[in-house]
Amino acid sequence: MSIDIPDVSGISIGILGGTGDQGKGLARRFALAGHTVLIGSRSAERAQAAAESIGGSVRGSVRGADNPAVAAEADVVIVATPWDGHRATLESLRSELAGKIVIDCVNPLGFDKQGAYMLPVEEGSAAQQAAAVLPDSRVVAAFHHVSAVLLLDPEVEEITLDVLVVGDDREATDTVQALAGRIPGVRGVYAGRLRNAHQVEALTANLISINRRYKAHAGLRITDI
């Protein structure tokens, strides 16, 4: 790639909602890459149990705490909460997240007999809602399309896909691209301003349809870059 990728090897990563499969999978991969990872939950006990479930086989350190402690301590924070608790969780952590890069990977999806579909979001997308709730944070949208099954699978050493990175702060998006690249096989690709997060989040519904039809764990690859 033609851009200079910053060194992010020493960055500590907090994951709000880190006890779910997506959060725990990302925690595992970043810890394997040598990062200090802090798993957050409303329950510190649940967070610590999740950390202990992956901590024995990784290079970095993994520990759990409640969401406020994780938000305050981590250098970069990933939001992997359920959509229905997204706004309330971020509103409660506004001061702890001030000045930090906040990576939102939440997909506002509904499910019915026809499958997954995008829910309406007043601000336009989950990431834009995060930016509205956290005016003093540097919000970036990323990691929406990484299969939790692959992230958690110890037999999968490399995950061959591109992570679309969307945001308004160039230094922040460069940092998130670099963090994506810490997962073997993954590449972070800048995909526009935060106003373009809606279609990135909505595309998850299409990938779920693909995965159900083909019994796969499909991701994305961007050509010619």
N, C-alpha and C positions, 0 to 999 in steps of 0.2 A: 504494500500500500504506500501511497505517496506522502502520507502525513507522518509526523514524528509522534510516536507512541510514548507517553510518559511512563516512567518507572513507578509502578503501583505495588511492588512486591511487599512493601512494609505497611500497607494500609490495613487497618482492622475494619471488619465488616459486620454490621449488625443487621439482623433479619427480624423484622416485626411480623408476627404470625409465623414464626419459624418452626412451629410444631406440625404444621400441615405438610403434605408431601412435597409441594413445590418449594416451600421455604427450607425444609429439611434437606431436600436434594441439592439446592444451591449451597447450603451450609456445608454439606459433605464435600462438594466439588471444590469450594474455595479453601476449605481446610486441607484437602489433599494437595492443593497448590502451595500450601505453607502459610496461609493467612491465619491470623487470629480471628475467630468467628464467634460472635455473640448471638445466641438464639433467644429471641424475645417471645413472650406470651403474656396474656393477662395473669396466668398462674406461673410463678417462678418455679414451682415444683415440676410442672409439666415441661417447662422450658429446659430445666436441668436434666430431666429424664430423656428428652429428645437429644440433648447434647451428649449424654452418656451412651446413647444407642449408636452414635457414629464416631465417638471420640477415640476409640481404640485402634483405628486403622488409618489414621491420617497423620500428615507431617505437622500441620499447624495445631493450634490449641482450639478447643471448642468448649464453651460453657454456656449455661443458661441463666437467665434472670428475667425479671418482669420487664415489660415494654419500656417504662420510663427509664430504668437503669441502662438498658441496652441503647436507647436513643441518645442518652446523655454521653455514654462512653465511646461508642463506635465512631470511627472517622467518617465512614460512609454507611448509610442506612438503606436497606432494601425493604420496601413495603410489599408483603406477600399475604396480607390479611384477606379474609373473605370480603366480598364486595359489600355485603350488608353492614359490615362494621367499619368500612373504610373511612368515611368522613369523621365519625365519632372518635376513632382511634387517633387520627392525625390532629384533630382539634385538641385532644387532651395532651398532645406532645409538642405543641407549637414551640414552646420555649426551649425544650431539649433539642429540637431539630434545627433551630435557628443557625444560619450560617453554614449548614452542612449540605453536601450532595445527598439528595434523597432519590433513590431509584424506585419508581413505581412500576410493578409488573402485574398489577391487578387487572383482570378482565371482567368487565361488568356484563356477565352473561346470564341468560335465562335458559331453561330447558323445558321442553314439552315433548309430546309424542313424535313430533317432526324433527327433534334434535335441538342443537344449541342455536341461540340467536342473541344478537347484541341488544342490551337493554338501553333505553334512553337515559342520558345523563345530562342534567341541566347545563353543566359547564362545557359539555361537548365530549368529554372522555374522563376516565378515572384520573389520568395524569393531570389534566387541566383542573379537575376538582382539587387534587393535591396541591397544585400551584396556588389556587385561590385560597385554600385553607392555610397554606404555609408561605406567606408572602416573603418571609426572611430566609427561606431555604432555596436551594438550587435544584429544582425538580427536573429529573430526566426520566423518560419512559424507556424501558428495556426489559429483556428476558421474558417476554410474553409467550413465546412459541417454543420454549425448551421443555421437552417431555419430562415430567417428574419421574416416570418409570425409568427412563434412561439415566437420569441424574442419580437415582438411588441404586441402580443395578451394579453390583461389584464386578460383574463380568464385562461391563462396558468401560473400556479404558479411554476411548475417544468418542466424542459426540460431534458428528460432522454436520454442522449447520452454521448459519449466520444469525447473529442477534441484531435486530434493527434497533438503533439507538436514536431517540428523538428528544430534542431539547433546544432551548434558546441560548444556553451558556456554552460557548465553545470549549472552554477549559473543562467544564463539567462533562460534556459529551465525550471529549477526548479521554478523560479519566475512565468513564464507563466503558468505552470501547476497549481500553487497555485491560480493564477488569474482565470483560468477556473473554479476551484472549488468554487469560490465565487458565481457562478450562481447556484441556487438550482437545483439538479439533474444532473449537469454536472461534469465530471471528466476529468482532464488533463492527457494524457498518452504520455510519451516519445516514439517517433517513429523513432528515428535515426538522422543521421547527415543531414546538410542542403542539401547535394547532393541528398538526398532522397525526396526533396520537390516536384519534378516533379509529381510523381505518386499520392501524396496527393492532389495536385491541380487538376490533371486530373480526379481523382475519382469523383470530383464534377459533371462531365458530366454524369457519371453513375447514381449518385443519382438523378439528374434532370430527367433522363429517368425513374427511379423507381417512382418518385413522380408523373410524368405525367401519367404513366400507372395505378398506384394504387390510384391516387388522394389523396396523402399523403404528409407528411412533414418529410420524413425519415431521420434518422441520423445513426450513427455507435455505436456499442458496441463491445469492445474487450473482449474476454472470457479468463478466467483462470488467471486473475491478480487482 
